[in-house]
Amino acid sequence: MPSPADAVRLALDLLARWWRASCQTARLAIGIPDYDVYAAHVRRVHPDREPMTRDEFFRERMDARYGKGRSRCC
């Protein structure tokens, strides 16, 4: 049987995981790309490449979503 300290540590770990997943879901729902997920993916899958900086990443995502200089209205 786990000690009370182990139970508290497990509960805090589960709460932290839930919080991270909730934040990621909220960002995706409102269209904010998740830089941390991108950076972890690049480091894991493409170890020979350096991830874009946070500013470069958001600029690239906004250009991909809205286009460079063109309006998506109508």
N, C-alpha and C positions, 0 to 999 in steps of 0.2 A: 504494500500500500504506500502511495507517495506521501512524503512529508508535507506539512502545510506550506513550507517554503517552495517545494516543488510544484504544488498545486497553484500557488500564486504566480510563479514564474510561467507555468503553462498557460494560465488565464491571460496574463499580460502578453505573452507571445501570440495567442489567438486573437486578442484584441488588436494588437499591432498589425497582424496580417489582414484582419477584417478592415481596419482603417485604410491601409494601403490599397486594397482592392476597391473599397468604396470611393476613394479619391480618384483612382484610375477610371472607374466607371463614370463618375461625374464629369471628368475631363473629356472623356470620349463622347458623352451625351451632349455636351455643349460645344464640341468641336475643337477642344484644345489638345494638341498632340502631346504625348508624354515623352519628354526628352530622356528621362532615366531609363525607360524601357528600350528606347532606340539605342542609347549608349551601351547598355548591357548586351543587346543583340549584336552590335558591331564588334564589341570586344570578344564575345563568345564565338560568333560565326565567322568573322573576318578579322582574325588576330593580326593580320599584316597591315590593316588599315587603321588610321587614327579617326575616331568619331569627329563629326563636325562640332564646333563649339555650340553652346546653347543658343547664342544669337543667330549663328548660321543656320542651325536646325529650324528655328522658328521662322526665319525669313524664307527658307526653302519650302516649308510646309504651307505658309501663307501664299507664296507664289503658286504652288501646286494646286491649292484650293481655289484661289481667286484669279489666277493668271497674272502675268506681268503686264500692267497697264491697260488691261481690258476689263470692262464691267460685265458681270454675269447677270445683270438685271434684264429682265424680259427675255 
